[in-house]
Amino acid sequence: MCWADLLVLLPAAPYRLAAFPFAALFHHLCASGRLSLTARYIFLLTGGCLFAGTAMGSYAALLLIPAAGSVLVLLSVSSACAHTWVFALQMSWQILCHLGLSSQELDPQDARPAIALSAIMLLTQKATSLALDIHEGVVRLQLGQGLLQCALPLCSYLLFFPALLGGPLCSFSRFWAQAESSGALPCPLRAAGQRCLCALALQGLRMGLAGGLAGRQGCAGLGCLPCVWARALLLRLAYCWHWVLDEALLEVAGFRPEAGQGDLSIRDLWTLETTHCLAVFTRTWNKSTSCWLGRLVFQRCPAQPLLATFAFSAWWHGLRPGQVFGFLCWAVMVEADYRIHPFLSTWATSQGVKLLYRGTTWVFTQLIVAYILVAVETEHFSMVYLLWTSCNSILPLFYGFALLLLLLAKKLKQNSACPGLTCAAG
């Protein structure tokens, strides 16, 4: 196996790096008082359109059309219907783009379709978040100000260039407040520089690990446990690299994420690597997307919200075989994790047993995370089948079996506590 080919970094990275000078220029012009609020919106929107055209070419139309459509819907329908219409528009368009591009024979070296799909997914996040804010009364559109003055902030929010190709989800309220006050805030070069150094360290670690594994001898492929774990580690390093870089770009432009709302911090990185609870890892991983999914699906679903959230996540990601399998497996593992830890913690009374319990569950969590990440990134059904029939599936199957036993024990306990018709009568 060629370990250097295990992971190709997200193709939008060069465009993110190219955006840094323009982000610094934007902040400088705001700080010097040379840009009015309207001019700031135009700068951010124009920059987003230019970057979309540069990074995606003709595929940029796939991004601009739903953005314009969402703005027209928001300005046309009542606040009570805004979320339903925007959600239907964005998800219908996104799934059509996924199906249309996957059905074509595209050049593997052409990164533009992948960049466009990633940007459309981010657009869906921002559009549905904005529509929910309007639906819940958090954001009120001032339609009396005129169509252009009302549409410009919305278009700028959906397409502003620092968050066009990545970055944590920023609410419209925070975007509006930071766009208005950018000139009053000092340029956070120190914080942005620290994030860039962290991104550089992560990239160096990833490249060093990939180089070290390139000459590794032994088992290979998805049937090999060390191979799957190492592949997942490379994926995690790549994701973290991009999240740190995205937040640095937002910092330079003056759109610093709210405390605790970014995708990755040093504390989050420590939590991801040390937690022995899969549920904690899930909440911390890609935090802003987790919060968005929780608000959009989990909090609004009357039945089986956990399963519905992960099923929707698979839909949002494109419904490839690996994504369907991986996210549904993730849902079962998190549900099992919620029930296994309370059961095991009652047995861990002494310090030695507690240490054994935490160490064992940490290893299990890391192996299950590796299994899920590799599954989600697997595109073809044959590769998913190979992963499923390998020894790597033993631990997820064990968790699933444990979940069934705990659910059965809970049901038997309830029946014994409330037998026969006594329960119904009560």
C-alpha positions as CSV (number, residue, x, y, z in Angstrom):
1,M,0.0,0.0,0.0
2,C,1.2,3.5,-0.8
3,W,0.6,5.4,2.4
4,A,1.2,8.7,0.8
5,D,-2.0,8.1,-1.3
6,L,-4.1,7.2,1.7
7,L,-5.3,10.8,2.1
8,V,-5.3,13.6,-0.4
9,L,-5.8,16.9,1.5
10,L,-8.9,18.8,0.8
11,P,-8.3,20.5,-2.5
12,A,-9.5,23.9,-1.3
13,A,-6.4,24.4,0.9
14,P,-4.4,26.5,-1.7
15,Y,-7.4,28.8,-2.1
16,R,-7.7,29.2,1.7
17,L,-4.1,30.2,1.9
18,A,-4.5,32.7,-1.0
19,A,-7.4,34.3,0.9
20,F,-5.2,35.4,3.8
21,P,-3.9,38.6,2.2
22,F,-7.4,39.6,1.2
23,A,-8.7,39.0,4.7
24,A,-5.9,41.1,6.2
25,L,-6.7,43.8,3.6
26,F,-10.4,43.8,4.5
27,H,-9.6,44.2,8.2
28,H,-7.1,47.0,7.5
29,L,-9.6,48.9,5.3
30,C,-12.3,48.5,8.0
31,A,-9.9,49.6,10.8
32,S,-8.8,52.7,8.9
33,G,-12.4,53.7,8.3
34,R,-12.3,53.5,4.5
35,L,-15.1,51.0,4.2
36,S,-18.7,51.8,5.2
37,L,-21.0,49.0,6.3
38,T,-22.4,48.7,2.8
39,A,-19.0,48.7,1.3
40,R,-17.9,45.9,3.7
41,Y,-20.8,43.7,2.6
42,I,-20.0,44.4,-1.0
43,F,-16.3,43.6,-0.4
44,L,-17.1,40.3,1.3
45,L,-19.7,39.3,-1.3
46,T,-17.5,40.2,-4.3
47,G,-14.5,38.4,-2.7
48,G,-16.7,35.3,-2.3
49,C,-17.9,35.4,-5.9
50,L,-14.3,35.8,-7.2
51,F,-13.0,33.0,-5.0
52,A,-15.8,30.8,-6.1
53,G,-15.1,31.4,-9.8
54,T,-11.3,30.9,-9.2
55,A,-11.6,27.7,-7.2
56,M,-14.6,26.1,-9.0
57,G,-14.6,27.5,-12.5
58,S,-18.0,26.9,-14.2
59,Y,-19.0,24.7,-11.2
60,A,-19.4,28.0,-9.2
61,A,-22.9,28.3,-10.7
62,L,-23.9,25.3,-8.6
63,L,-23.1,27.4,-5.5
64,L,-24.4,30.8,-6.7
65,I,-27.8,29.5,-7.9
66,P,-29.0,28.1,-4.5
67,A,-27.6,31.1,-2.6
68,A,-29.6,33.5,-4.8
69,G,-32.6,31.2,-4.5
70,S,-32.4,31.1,-0.7
71,V,-32.2,34.9,-0.4
72,L,-35.3,35.2,-2.7
73,V,-37.2,32.7,-0.6
74,L,-36.3,34.5,2.6
75,L,-37.5,37.8,1.2
76,S,-40.7,36.3,-0.3
77,V,-42.2,34.0,2.3
78,S,-43.4,34.6,5.8
79,S,-41.0,34.0,8.8
80,A,-43.2,31.0,9.8
81,C,-42.5,29.2,6.4
82,A,-39.0,30.4,5.9
83,H,-37.2,27.4,7.4
84,T,-39.3,24.8,5.6
85,W,-38.8,26.4,2.2
86,V,-35.1,27.1,2.6
87,F,-34.5,23.6,3.9
88,A,-36.4,22.0,1.0
89,L,-34.6,24.1,-1.5
90,Q,-31.1,23.6,-0.2
91,M,-31.3,19.9,0.5
92,S,-33.0,19.2,-2.8
93,W,-30.4,21.1,-4.7
94,Q,-27.5,19.6,-2.8
95,I,-28.6,16.0,-3.3
96,L,-29.2,16.7,-7.0
97,C,-25.6,18.1,-7.2
98,H,-24.3,15.0,-5.4
99,L,-26.1,12.6,-7.7
100,G,-25.4,14.6,-10.9
101,L,-21.7,14.9,-10.3
102,S,-21.3,11.3,-9.1
103,S,-23.0,10.0,-12.2
104,Q,-20.5,11.7,-14.5
105,E,-17.1,10.5,-15.5
106,L,-15.0,13.3,-14.1
107,D,-11.3,13.8,-14.3
108,P,-9.9,12.5,-11.0
109,Q,-7.3,15.3,-11.1
110,D,-10.0,18.0,-11.4
111,A,-10.6,19.2,-7.9
112,R,-13.3,21.7,-8.8
113,P,-16.4,19.4,-8.4
114,A,-15.2,18.4,-4.9
115,I,-14.6,22.0,-3.9
116,A,-18.1,23.0,-5.2
117,L,-19.8,20.2,-3.3
118,S,-18.0,21.2,-0.1
119,A,-19.0,24.8,-0.6
120,I,-22.6,23.8,-1.2
121,M,-22.7,21.8,2.0
122,L,-21.4,24.8,3.9
123,L,-24.0,27.0,2.2
124,T,-26.7,24.6,3.4
125,Q,-25.5,25.1,6.9
126,K,-25.6,28.9,6.7
127,A,-28.9,29.1,4.9
128,T,-30.8,26.7,7.2
129,S,-29.2,28.4,10.2
130,L,-30.4,31.8,9.0
131,A,-33.8,30.5,8.2
132,L,-34.2,29.0,11.6
133,D,-33.1,32.3,13.2
134,I,-35.8,34.1,11.2
135,H,-38.4,31.4,12.0
136,E,-37.6,31.6,15.7
137,G,-37.6,35.4,15.7
138,V,-33.9,35.7,16.5
139,V,-33.4,37.6,13.2
140,R,-35.9,40.1,11.9
141,L,-35.7,41.2,8.3
142,Q,-36.3,44.9,7.8
143,L,-38.2,44.7,4.5
144,G,-39.2,48.3,4.7
145,Q,-35.6,49.4,4.0
146,G,-35.7,48.4,0.4
147,L,-35.0,45.1,-1.4
148,L,-31.3,45.8,-2.1
149,Q,-30.5,47.0,1.4
150,C,-32.2,43.9,2.8
151,A,-30.8,41.4,0.3
152,L,-27.1,42.6,0.5
153,P,-26.4,41.5,4.1
154,L,-28.1,38.1,3.4
155,C,-26.1,37.5,0.2
156,S,-22.9,38.6,1.9
157,Y,-23.5,36.3,4.8
158,L,-24.1,33.3,2.6
159,L,-21.1,33.9,0.3
160,F,-18.5,35.9,2.3
161,F,-15.1,34.7,1.3
162,P,-13.4,33.9,4.6
163,A,-16.0,31.2,5.2
164,L,-16.8,30.2,1.7
165,L,-14.6,27.1,1.5
166,G,-14.5,26.2,5.2
167,G,-14.6,27.3,8.7
168,P,-16.9,27.0,11.7
169,L,-20.5,28.0,11.2
170,C,-21.1,31.6,12.1
171,S,-24.6,32.8,12.9
172,F,-26.1,35.7,10.9
173,S,-26.4,37.8,14.1
174,R,-22.7,37.4,14.9
175,F,-21.7,38.0,11.3
176,W,-23.7,41.2,11.2
177,A,-22.3,42.4,14.6
178,Q,-18.7,41.7,13.6
179,A,-19.1,43.2,10.1
180,E,-20.4,46.3,11.8
181,S,-17.6,46.5,14.4
182,S,-14.6,45.2,12.4
183,G,-13.0,48.6,12.3
184,A,-13.2,49.0,16.1
185,L,-11.4,45.7,16.8
186,P,-7.6,45.3,16.7
187,C,-6.3,42.8,14.1
188,P,-5.8,39.6,16.1
189,L,-2.5,38.7,14.3
190,R,-1.1,37.1,17.4
191,A,-4.0,34.7,17.8
192,A,-4.1,34.0,14.0
193,G,-0.4,33.4,14.0
194,Q,-0.7,30.9,16.8
195,R,-3.3,29.0,14.8
196,C,-1.2,29.1,11.7
197,L,1.8,27.6,13.7
198,C,-0.5,25.0,15.1
199,A,-1.7,24.2,11.6
200,L,1.9,23.9,10.4
201,A,2.8,21.6,13.3
202,L,-0.2,19.4,12.5
203,Q,0.7,19.3,8.8
204,G,4.3,18.4,9.6
205,L,3.1,15.6,11.9
206,R,0.8,14.3,9.2
207,M,3.5,14.3,6.6
208,G,6.0,12.7,9.0
209,L,3.6,10.0,9.9
210,A,2.7,9.3,6.3
211,G,6.4,9.1,5.4
212,G,7.1,6.8,8.2
213,L,4.2,4.5,7.3
214,A,5.2,4.5,3.6
215,G,7.9,2.0,4.1
216,R,6.0,-0.1,6.7
217,Q,6.1,-3.8,6.1
218,G,3.3,-6.2,7.1
219,C,-0.4,-6.5,6.6
220,A,-2.2,-3.9,4.5
221,G,-5.7,-3.0,3.4
222,L,-9.0,-2.5,5.2
223,G,-8.7,-6.0,6.7
224,C,-5.6,-5.0,8.8
225,L,-6.3,-3.3,12.2
226,P,-3.1,-1.3,12.3
227,C,-3.7,-0.2,8.7
228,V,-7.2,1.1,9.5
229,W,-6.1,2.8,12.7
230,A,-3.2,4.6,10.9
231,R,-5.4,5.6,8.0
232,A,-7.9,7.1,10.5
233,L,-5.1,9.0,12.2
234,L,-4.0,10.6,9.0
235,L,-7.6,11.6,8.3
236,R,-8.0,13.1,11.8
237,L,-4.7,15.1,11.4
238,A,-5.9,16.4,8.0
239,Y,-9.3,17.5,9.3
240,C,-7.7,19.2,12.3
241,W,-5.2,21.0,10.0
242,H,-8.0,22.4,7.9
243,W,-10.1,23.5,10.9
244,V,-7.2,25.3,12.5
245,L,-6.4,27.0,9.2
246,D,-10.0,28.0,8.6
247,E,-10.3,29.6,12.1
248,A,-7.0,31.5,11.5
249,L,-8.5,32.9,8.2
250,L,-11.6,34.1,10.1
251,E,-9.4,35.6,12.8
252,V,-7.4,37.6,10.2
253,A,-10.6,38.9,8.6
254,G,-12.0,40.0,12.0
255,F,-14.7,37.3,12.2
256,R,-13.3,35.5,15.3
257,P,-15.6,32.5,16.3
258,E,-17.4,32.9,19.6
259,A,-15.7,31.3,22.6
260,G,-16.3,27.6,22.5
261,Q,-18.0,27.7,19.1
262,G,-15.0,27.1,16.9
263,D,-14.4,23.7,15.3
264,L,-11.1,23.1,17.2
265,S,-9.1,24.5,20.1
266,I,-6.2,23.1,22.1
267,R,-8.7,22.0,24.8
268,D,-10.8,20.3,22.1
269,L,-7.8,18.6,20.6
270,W,-6.8,17.3,24.1
271,T,-10.4,16.1,24.7
272,L,-10.5,14.3,21.3
273,E,-7.3,12.4,22.1
274,T,-7.9,11.6,25.8
275,T,-11.6,11.0,26.2
276,H,-12.8,7.4,26.9
277,C,-16.4,8.2,26.0
278,L,-17.4,8.1,22.4
279,A,-20.3,10.5,23.0
280,V,-17.9,13.1,24.3
281,F,-15.7,12.6,21.2
282,T,-18.8,13.0,19.0
283,R,-19.9,16.3,20.6
284,T,-16.3,17.7,20.3
285,W,-15.5,16.5,16.8
286,N,-16.4,19.2,14.3
287,K,-18.2,21.1,17.0
288,S,-20.0,23.8,15.0
289,T,-21.5,21.2,12.7
290,S,-22.5,19.1,15.7
291,C,-24.3,22.1,17.2
292,W,-26.0,22.8,13.8
293,L,-27.2,19.2,13.5
294,G,-28.4,19.3,17.1
295,R,-30.4,22.4,16.5
296,L,-31.7,21.4,13.1
297,V,-32.6,17.7,13.7
298,F,-32.0,16.5,17.3
299,Q,-33.9,19.1,19.1
300,R,-36.8,19.1,16.6
301,C,-37.3,15.3,16.2
302,P,-40.0,13.8,18.3
303,A,-38.9,10.2,18.0
304,Q,-35.4,8.6,17.9
305,P,-33.6,12.0,17.6
306,L,-30.1,10.4,17.8
307,L,-30.7,8.0,14.9
308,A,-32.5,10.8,12.9
309,T,-29.5,13.1,13.4
310,F,-27.0,10.7,12.1
311,A,-29.3,9.6,9.3
312,F,-29.6,13.2,8.2
313,S,-25.9,13.7,8.5
314,A,-25.4,10.8,6.0
315,W,-27.9,12.5,3.7
316,W,-26.2,15.9,4.0
317,H,-22.8,14.3,3.2
318,G,-24.1,12.7,0.0
319,L,-25.5,9.2,0.9
320,R,-22.5,7.3,-0.5
321,P,-22.4,3.6,0.7
322,G,-19.6,4.3,3.2
323,Q,-21.4,7.4,4.6
324,V,-24.7,5.6,5.1
325,F,-22.9,2.6,6.8
326,G,-20.5,4.8,8.8
327,F,-23.1,7.3,10.2
328,L,-25.6,4.7,11.1
329,C,-22.9,2.6,12.8
330,W,-21.9,5.8,14.6
331,A,-25.4,6.3,15.9
332,V,-25.5,2.8,17.3
333,M,-22.1,3.1,18.9
334,V,-23.0,6.4,20.6
335,E,-26.3,4.9,21.9
336,A,-24.3,1.9,23.2
337,D,-21.7,4.3,24.7
338,Y,-24.5,6.1,26.6
339,R,-25.6,2.9,28.2
340,I,-22.3,1.0,28.7
341,H,-20.5,3.6,30.7
342,P,-23.1,3.9,33.5
343,F,-23.2,0.1,33.7
344,L,-19.4,-0.3,33.9
345,S,-18.9,2.7,36.3
346,T,-20.9,0.9,38.9
347,W,-18.4,-1.9,38.9
348,A,-15.4,0.3,39.0
349,T,-15.1,0.9,42.7
350,S,-11.4,0.7,43.5
351,Q,-8.7,2.9,42.0
352,G,-7.1,0.1,40.1
353,V,-10.4,-1.0,38.6
354,K,-11.2,2.6,37.6
355,L,-7.9,2.9,35.9
356,L,-8.4,-0.4,34.0
357,Y,-12.0,0.8,33.1
358,R,-10.8,4.1,31.7
359,G,-7.8,2.7,29.9
360,T,-9.8,-0.1,28.2
361,T,-12.7,2.2,27.2
362,W,-10.2,4.7,25.8
363,V,-8.7,2.1,23.6
364,F,-12.1,0.9,22.5
365,T,-13.2,4.5,21.8
366,Q,-10.1,5.2,19.6
367,L,-10.6,1.9,17.7
368,I,-14.3,2.6,17.1
369,V,-13.6,6.2,15.9
370,A,-11.0,4.8,13.5
371,Y,-13.4,2.3,12.2
372,I,-16.2,4.9,11.7
373,L,-13.9,7.5,10.0
374,V,-12.5,5.0,7.5
375,A,-16.0,3.8,6.8
376,V,-17.3,7.3,6.2
377,E,-14.5,8.1,3.8
378,T,-15.1,4.8,1.8
379,E,-16.9,5.5,-1.5
380,H,-17.5,2.1,-3.0
381,F,-19.8,-0.7,-1.7
382,S,-17.1,-3.3,-2.3
383,M,-14.7,-1.5,0.1
384,V,-17.5,-1.1,2.7
385,Y,-18.1,-4.9,2.5
386,L,-14.4,-5.6,2.9
387,L,-14.3,-3.4,6.0
388,W,-17.5,-5.0,7.4
389,T,-16.2,-8.6,7.0
390,S,-12.8,-7.8,8.5
391,C,-11.6,-8.3,12.1
392,N,-12.1,-4.5,12.6
393,S,-15.8,-5.1,12.9
394,I,-15.4,-7.3,16.0
395,L,-15.5,-4.3,18.5
396,P,-18.4,-2.5,16.8
397,L,-20.4,-5.8,16.8
398,F,-19.5,-6.2,20.5
399,Y,-20.8,-2.8,21.3
400,G,-24.0,-3.5,19.3
401,F,-24.5,-6.8,21.1
402,A,-23.9,-5.1,24.5
403,L,-26.5,-2.5,23.6
404,L,-29.1,-5.2,22.8
405,L,-28.4,-6.9,26.1
406,L,-28.7,-3.7,28.1
407,L,-31.9,-2.8,26.4
408,L,-33.3,-6.2,27.0
409,A,-32.2,-6.1,30.7
410,K,-33.9,-2.7,31.1
411,K,-37.2,-4.0,29.5
412,L,-37.1,-7.1,31.8
413,K,-36.5,-4.9,34.8
414,Q,-39.5,-2.7,33.9
415,N,-41.7,-5.7,33.3
416,S,-40.8,-7.2,36.7
417,A,-41.4,-3.9,38.5
418,C,-44.8,-3.5,36.8
419,P,-46.1,-6.9,35.8
420,G,-49.2,-7.7,33.9
421,L,-52.1,-5.3,33.8
422,T,-50.9,-3.5,37.0
423,C,-48.7,-1.3,34.9
424,A,-51.5,-0.4,32.5
425,A,-53.9,0.3,35.4
426,G,-51.3,2.6,37.0
